[in-house]
């Protein structure tokens, strides 16, 4: 799947919003953008950042993730059961399929949802927002092992 991703976008936008670009923030951003296909939990980010900058407190990393989410540069996706992961905000909307058995996460794009938004509105009058949708079930591997 194609991902729109520019490693410089986050730091540039932080500066544009009057935020300082500290070394810690730059390393956190680089961690999040280095492997766009991986879904990183806050603990994953802490582990990777501290491998490069051992002196950084975990609380600083958590606060920075919260800042990046508040600034719209990073998305926090709730995977249920107190699990969440972080990824750079992409220019294209995508949603998530979460396997309730093995925990695998896959991306699902708007075009794959087809006319879901229109059908929900027509059937219920409810207008879905633009936020991502997370669907839970079984991945293909787990479903085939039933």
Backbone as CSV, one residue per row, in Angstrom:
resi,resn,N_x,N_y,N_z,CA_x,CA_y,CA_z,C_x,C_y,C_z
1,UNK,0.830,-1.177,0.000,0.000,0.000,0.000,0.873,1.238,0.000
2,UNK,0.465,2.229,-0.703,1.242,3.446,-0.834,1.010,4.362,0.359
3,UNK,2.099,4.893,0.886,1.992,5.831,2.000,2.631,7.145,1.609
4,UNK,1.964,8.233,1.880,2.530,9.552,1.660,3.244,9.909,2.945
5,UNK,4.535,10.163,2.857,5.275,10.332,4.090,6.533,11.137,3.815
6,UNK,6.666,12.250,4.522,7.832,13.100,4.394,8.426,13.283,5.775
7,UNK,9.678,12.837,5.931,10.281,12.896,7.250,10.487,14.323,7.727
8,UNK,10.551,15.290,6.844,10.754,16.667,7.260,9.487,17.408,7.622
9,UNK,8.334,16.871,7.310,7.073,17.582,7.517,6.834,17.905,8.985
10,UNK,7.039,16.970,9.863,6.773,17.181,11.285,7.641,18.271,11.896
11,UNK,8.960,18.147,11.804,9.808,19.195,12.364,9.541,20.564,11.761
12,UNK,9.324,20.624,10.455,9.032,21.893,9.795,7.745,22.500,10.356
13,UNK,6.717,21.676,10.488,5.442,22.173,10.998,5.531,22.561,12.474
14,UNK,6.323,21.853,13.248,6.496,22.237,14.657,7.089,23.638,14.745
15,UNK,8.122,23.890,13.947,8.737,25.225,13.954,7.736,26.278,13.507
16,UNK,6.939,25.947,12.462,5.954,26.899,11.940,4.901,27.239,12.988
17,UNK,4.651,26.319,13.922,3.650,26.546,14.971,4.279,27.161,16.220
18,UNK,5.533,27.595,16.090,6.195,28.265,17.202,6.763,27.321,18.244
19,UNK,6.874,26.052,17.927,7.424,25.066,18.859,8.912,24.889,18.585
20,UNK,9.657,24.683,19.652,11.082,24.410,19.489,11.277,22.999,18.963
21,UNK,12.243,22.845,18.083,12.596,21.509,17.596,13.810,21.029,18.383
22,UNK,13.531,20.352,19.488,14.614,19.828,20.313,15.160,18.551,19.690
23,UNK,16.316,18.161,20.141,16.915,16.899,19.653,15.978,15.733,19.953
24,UNK,15.362,15.731,21.154,14.448,14.657,21.517,13.258,14.591,20.554
25,UNK,12.682,15.753,20.232,11.541,15.784,19.318,11.940,15.279,17.935
26,UNK,13.118,15.673,17.481,13.587,15.227,16.168,13.781,13.711,16.145
27,UNK,14.331,13.149,17.216,14.555,11.702,17.271,13.223,10.958,17.365
28,UNK,12.276,11.496,18.128,10.939,10.877,18.213,10.285,10.886,16.841
29,UNK,10.355,12.021,16.144,9.768,12.100,14.801,10.444,11.112,13.862
30,UNK,11.771,11.046,13.900,12.509,10.117,13.039,12.124,8.671,13.355
31,UNK,11.905,8.368,14.616,11.488,7.022,15.021,10.132,6.680,14.411
32,UNK,9.205,7.623,14.472,7.854,7.378,13.953,7.836,7.255,12.431
33,UNK,8.720,7.952,11.748,8.696,7.964,10.285,9.654,6.967,9.647
34,UNK,10.500,6.324,10.441,11.512,5.435,9.866,10.925,4.157,9.290
35,UNK,9.831,3.675,9.857,9.211,2.443,9.379,7.702,2.651,9.314
36,UNK,7.200,3.293,8.256,5.788,3.653,8.212,4.833,2.467,8.245
37,UNK,5.301,1.275,7.930,4.423,0.100,7.954,4.279,-0.477,9.363
38,UNK,5.162,-0.088,10.276,5.086,-0.617,11.636,4.199,0.262,12.494
39,UNK,3.479,-0.363,13.381,2.602,0.346,14.295,3.295,0.364,15.642
40,UNK,3.705,1.552,16.085,4.508,1.670,17.298,3.657,2.126,18.478
41,UNK,3.761,1.389,19.570,3.124,1.817,20.809,4.008,2.893,21.433
42,UNK,3.494,3.562,22.452,4.301,4.554,23.159,5.541,3.886,23.745
43,UNK,5.372,2.677,24.272,6.518,1.958,24.837,7.553,1.614,23.769
44,UNK,7.089,1.268,22.554,8.018,1.012,21.442,8.827,2.270,21.137
45,UNK,8.150,3.417,21.110,8.825,4.684,20.816,9.843,4.975,21.913
46,UNK,9.450,4.790,23.172,10.370,5.019,24.296,11.614,4.151,24.132
47,UNK,11.419,2.884,23.852,12.548,1.955,23.724,13.494,2.376,22.604
48,UNK,12.945,2.759,21.448,13.778,3.120,20.305,14.484,4.459,20.513
49,UNK,13.779,5.418,21.092,14.394,6.719,21.336,15.504,6.590,22.377
50,UNK,15.236,5.836,23.447,16.243,5.696,24.507,17.452,4.880,24.064
51,UNK,17.295,4.080,23.008,18.458,3.382,22.443,19.422,4.395,21.840
52,UNK,18.871,5.504,21.320,19.710,6.556,20.729,20.054,7.643,21.735
53,UNK,19.093,7.980,22.599,19.289,9.032,23.605,18.925,8.476,24.989
54,UNK,19.832,7.721,25.614,19.508,7.040,26.875,19.115,7.983,28.019
55,UNK,19.524,9.236,27.948,19.251,10.179,29.041,17.822,10.726,29.024
56,UNK,17.061,10.482,27.958,15.713,11.039,27.842,14.747,10.244,28.721
57,UNK,13.991,10.960,29.536,12.991,10.317,30.385,11.810,9.845,29.554
58,UNK,11.235,8.724,29.969,10.053,8.203,29.275,8.926,9.231,29.310
59,UNK,8.785,9.949,30.429,7.701,10.931,30.542,7.847,12.042,29.501
60,UNK,9.071,12.415,29.155,9.311,13.417,28.114,8.823,12.895,26.764
61,UNK,9.062,11.631,26.508,8.640,11.030,25.249,7.119,10.962,25.191
62,UNK,6.478,10.568,26.289,5.010,10.516,26.318,4.415,11.904,26.096
63,UNK,4.987,12.916,26.755,4.483,14.285,26.574,4.670,14.754,25.136
64,UNK,5.798,14.393,24.529,6.057,14.788,23.150,5.075,14.106,22.202
65,UNK,4.775,12.840,22.439,3.774,12.156,21.617,2.430,12.865,21.744
66,UNK,2.048,13.241,22.971,0.791,13.971,23.177,0.806,15.300,22.427
67,UNK,1.934,16.004,22.454,2.069,17.275,21.738,1.906,17.067,20.238
68,UNK,2.582,16.056,19.697,2.509,15.796,18.263,1.086,15.418,17.837
69,UNK,0.375,14.699,18.701,-1.030,14.368,18.421,-1.865,15.643,18.460
70,UNK,-1.659,16.476,19.486,-2.430,17.722,19.623,-2.187,18.654,18.440
71,UNK,-0.992,18.652,17.893,-0.656,19.511,16.754,-1.119,18.911,15.423
72,UNK,-1.667,17.690,15.455,-2.164,17.063,14.235,-1.088,16.434,13.374
73,UNK,0.102,16.287,13.914,1.206,15.717,13.141,1.276,14.204,13.276
74,UNK,0.713,13.685,14.374,0.749,12.258,14.662,-0.659,11.816,15.016
75,UNK,-1.015,10.616,14.578,-2.302,10.027,14.925,-2.106,8.984,16.017
76,UNK,-3.009,8.991,16.986,-3.040,7.958,18.022,-4.243,7.093,17.700
77,UNK,-4.009,5.810,17.491,-5.078,4.886,17.148,-5.323,3.944,18.314
78,UNK,-6.560,3.914,18.783,-6.952,3.044,19.885,-7.216,1.654,19.335
79,UNK,-6.504,0.678,19.852,-6.663,-0.694,19.389,-7.490,-1.524,20.357
80,UNK,-8.099,-0.887,21.344,-8.896,-1.605,22.332,-8.014,-2.219,23.404
81,UNK,-8.603,-2.485,24.550,-7.862,-3.130,25.629,-6.656,-2.342,26.088
82,UNK,-6.774,-1.029,26.176,-5.679,-0.159,26.589,-4.460,-0.217,25.675
83,UNK,-4.663,-0.675,24.452,-3.577,-0.666,23.467,-3.807,0.498,22.521
84,UNK,-2.730,1.213,22.228,-2.788,2.313,21.273,-1.456,2.353,20.543
85,UNK,-1.474,2.863,19.330,-0.210,3.057,18.643,-0.214,4.412,17.958
86,UNK,0.970,4.833,17.582,1.199,6.158,17.019,1.797,6.021,15.631
87,UNK,1.385,6.935,14.760,1.952,6.980,13.415,1.843,8.407,12.902
88,UNK,2.726,8.790,11.978,2.613,10.132,11.404,1.272,10.294,10.717
89,UNK,0.704,11.486,10.813,-0.549,11.772,10.103,-0.228,11.794,8.621
90,UNK,-0.997,11.066,7.843,-0.772,10.982,6.404,-1.709,11.944,5.689
91,UNK,-1.357,12.271,4.478,-2.194,13.168,3.692,-3.451,12.464,3.198
92,UNK,-3.460,11.158,3.218,-4.638,10.422,2.783,-5.247,9.702,3.979
93,UNK,-6.562,9.646,3.989,-7.249,8.984,5.096,-7.071,7.480,4.977
94,UNK,-6.876,6.845,6.104,-6.896,5.390,6.132,-7.431,4.947,7.477
95,UNK,-7.882,3.724,7.496,-8.532,3.165,8.659,-7.768,1.905,9.049
96,UNK,-8.224,1.224,10.102,-7.462,0.091,10.608,-8.342,-1.121,10.847
97,UNK,-7.793,-2.278,10.517,-8.388,-3.569,10.806,-7.506,-4.198,11.882
98,UNK,-8.089,-4.553,13.018,-7.314,-5.085,14.141,-7.768,-6.508,14.431
99,UNK,-6.824,-7.438,14.419,-7.141,-8.830,14.723,-7.235,-8.985,16.237
100,UNK,-8.379,-9.473,16.692,-8.599,-9.648,18.121,-7.863,-10.864,18.683
101,UNK,-7.351,-11.719,17.825,-6.633,-12.905,18.290,-5.121,-12.666,18.355
102,UNK,-4.528,-12.245,17.235,-3.060,-12.120,17.205,-2.574,-10.682,17.334
103,UNK,-3.494,-9.710,17.229,-3.110,-8.310,17.380,-2.613,-7.637,16.116
104,UNK,-2.595,-8.346,14.991,-2.136,-7.753,13.733,-2.994,-6.542,13.377
105,UNK,-2.370,-5.555,12.756,-3.072,-4.346,12.339,-2.811,-4.143,10.856
106,UNK,-3.876,-3.920,10.107,-3.757,-3.653,8.677,-4.434,-2.333,8.364
107,UNK,-3.961,-1.667,7.312,-4.586,-0.426,6.866,-5.716,-0.734,5.897
108,UNK,-6.732,0.095,5.952,-7.875,0.023,5.055,-8.110,1.444,4.564
109,UNK,-8.188,1.627,3.255,-8.313,2.971,2.694,-9.771,3.308,2.394
110,UNK,-10.055,4.598,2.311,-11.418,5.073,2.075,-12.073,4.383,0.886
111,UNK,-11.315,4.223,-0.204,-11.912,3.612,-1.389,-12.352,2.170,-1.132
112,UNK,-11.719,1.494,-0.183,-12.122,0.124,0.159,-13.425,0.101,0.960
113,UNK,-13.763,1.219,1.590,-15.026,1.296,2.319,-16.205,1.515,1.369
114,UNK,-15.895,1.899,0.142,-16.954,2.116,-0.845,-17.894,3.218,-0.387
115,UNK,-19.187,2.953,-0.476,-20.174,3.970,-0.134,-20.702,3.815,1.298
116,UNK,-19.885,3.275,2.180,-20.311,3.050,3.570,-20.861,4.321,4.211
117,UNK,-20.168,5.425,4.047,-20.614,6.673,4.675,-22.006,7.073,4.181
118,UNK,-22.217,6.959,2.870,-23.524,7.311,2.309,-24.618,6.356,2.779
119,UNK,-24.290,5.053,2.860,-25.284,4.074,3.305,-25.675,4.294,4.758
120,UNK,-24.692,4.605,5.612,-24.989,4.876,7.025,-25.907,6.085,7.124
121,UNK,-25.600,7.120,6.367,-26.432,8.331,6.410,-27.851,8.055,5.891
122,UNK,-27.937,7.326,4.784,-29.249,7.032,4.202,-30.093,6.150,5.127
123,UNK,-29.451,5.183,5.781,-30.188,4.240,6.630,-30.533,4.799,8.007
124,UNK,-29.652,5.664,8.543,-29.839,6.098,9.938,-29.930,7.603,10.108
125,UNK,-29.501,8.354,9.103,-29.434,9.799,9.250,-28.156,10.252,9.938
126,UNK,-27.347,9.303,10.402,-26.104,9.609,11.102,-25.025,9.940,10.084
127,UNK,-24.329,11.049,10.304,-23.251,11.462,9.406,-21.916,11.125,10.066
128,UNK,-21.197,10.195,9.460,-19.888,9.824,9.995,-18.908,10.979,9.827
129,UNK,-18.083,11.199,10.838,-17.055,12.233,10.766,-15.895,11.774,9.899
130,UNK,-14.883,12.594,9.837,-13.735,12.278,8.992,-12.657,11.489,9.737
131,UNK,-12.867,11.240,11.036,-11.876,10.501,11.813,-11.754,9.072,11.299
132,UNK,-10.633,8.481,11.600,-10.401,7.106,11.176,-11.389,6.159,11.852
133,UNK,-11.587,5.032,11.206,-12.458,3.986,11.723,-11.574,2.788,12.044
134,UNK,-11.776,2.168,13.192,-11.053,0.962,13.559,-12.056,-0.169,13.662
135,UNK,-11.819,-1.218,12.887,-12.700,-2.383,12.876,-11.968,-3.567,13.499
136,UNK,-12.671,-4.313,14.324,-12.087,-5.451,15.022,-12.666,-6.747,14.483
137,UNK,-11.847,-7.765,14.413,-12.285,-9.071,13.929,-11.100,-10.009,13.892
138,UNK,-11.059,-10.894,12.895,-9.959,-11.842,12.744,-9.249,-11.606,11.423
139,UNK,-7.929,-11.587,11.452,-7.153,-11.459,10.217,-7.331,-12.726,9.389
140,UNK,-6.903,-12.695,8.158,-7.070,-13.833,7.264,-6.422,-15.103,7.831
141,UNK,-5.233,-14.966,8.414,-4.541,-16.138,8.969,-5.316,-16.744,10.131
142,UNK,-5.756,-15.908,11.058,-6.489,-16.407,12.227,-7.845,-16.979,11.815
143,UNK,-8.505,-16.336,10.872,-9.811,-16.801,10.417,-9.689,-18.161,9.731
144,UNK,-8.596,-18.376,9.015,-8.424,-19.650,8.301,-8.046,-20.788,9.253
145,UNK,-7.600,-20.445,10.462,-7.240,-21.466,11.458,-8.392,-21.876,12.350
146,UNK,-9.570,-21.310,12.112,-10.753,-21.677,12.914,-11.293,-23.022,12.502
